[in-house]
Amino acid sequence: MAAVRVMAQRIARARRSGLAAAAQQYGRVIGTSEGDDAVLRVGTRAAGMEKAMAVVEEEQQQGARNWRRWSSGSWIAAGAASLSFAASTMTVAYGKERVTDRFSPKEVVLYQYDACPFCNKVKAFLDYHDIAYKVVEVNPVGKKEIKWSDYKKVPILVVDGEALNDSTAIITELTRRIQGGNAKDLAQKIGSDEEEKWRSWVDEHLVHLLSPNIYRTPREALQAFDYLTTNGNFSSIERATGKYVGATAMYFIGKRLKKRHNIIDARASLYEAAEEWVAALNGRSFMGGSKPNLADLAVFGVLRPIRHLDTGKDLLASTQIGEWYMRMEDAVGETARLPEEPLMGTIDSSMKV
Ligand SMILES: N[C@@H](CCC(=O)N[C@@H](CS)C(=O)NCC(=O)O)C(=O)O
């Protein structure tokens, strides 16, 4: 238990140095901004968490014991799903929908957190339409990269100097521009009723199932934070401490969010949502028919960052969503993200949709 005591002392030090507040920021990366106050409260309570850390330690040991057995089982299932998919789609190839003839901005810059589901919705849209974009990875603790913006969440998409906020609004606006519609005509219909209904379902239902799942157990919370801190923009001190402080805080927050959204069993609810989506496809390759529509891109976008976590692997192995998911991977294809280079141009933050 010495290790647990050391961990509790470290967390207490982290609390004093303001890292509990940082945990709040880490948690938002995948978890959305809901439950912020709760994250802070739980984070600052972390000093007295010997018991919780003992659970983490026990879970980690148990996890290590089960790891080989678990992961091989899950890979076999995923492998079987891919094989059956390969067999069933041998003659069908899905591809991007290129729009450069209708929409070709000079510079598109996405301010994001790499693992944020909303940012990944926007990336799925840009990748699928092959709209080249640069990425600025925002540090969730200081957010200095978006100091210029009044809007303090990500994603923010800057299109030729004009800042667009909110994933759904960004995608709607880009679609309107691709379709050549009038940007000011908000009544103009973008998609079918079905498409709009399922886009809302993603924002109002599906995203809320992510945090309770990826932070479901202490081991999964650590796995998620390992991924977040490895891929996100963090200083080395934030990276070293954030994983433990953040994972601990989010483990408890995941439980609160579960309650808030009336989720009894996080995995069961996620599986149910996946089956609901597959049922809505009703035998179609995509909700959009032979090619993805905005609902397909939204579901795919929010699931993509959890794909390689336990939640994502379980989801593909335990539900029928795998075949559609792989068709989406095919259709969305390679990323349209440009290699990094210093940013040019100016940002007009007063122009928003
Ligand atoms: N409705 C927004 C939600 C965006 C959102 O909540 N983003 C989170 C990251 S996943 C965020 O920026 N939270 C605030 C923060 O990190 O301070 C959208 O669809 O873009």
The ligand as a Gaussian input file, in Angstrom:
#p B3LYP/6-31G(d) Opt

LIG

0 1
 N      -21.763000      21.728000     -28.930000
 C      -20.339000      21.821000     -29.098000
 C      -19.663000      21.140000     -27.924000
 C      -18.159000      21.317000     -27.962000
 C      -17.513000      20.850000     -26.678000
 O      -18.176000      20.676000     -25.632000
 N      -16.210000      20.687000     -26.753000
 C      -15.462000      20.348000     -25.572000
 C      -14.302000      19.429000     -25.919000
 S      -14.875000      17.828000     -26.374000
 C      -14.880000      21.629000     -25.021000
 O      -14.279000      22.402000     -25.727000
 N      -15.117000      21.859000     -23.733000
 C      -14.685000      23.076000     -23.066000
 C      -13.307000      23.075000     -22.529000
 O      -12.487000      22.209000     -22.830000
 O      -13.041000      23.988000     -21.779000
 C      -19.931000      21.211000     -30.441000
 O      -20.704000      20.391000     -30.978000
 O      -18.900000      21.582000     -30.993000

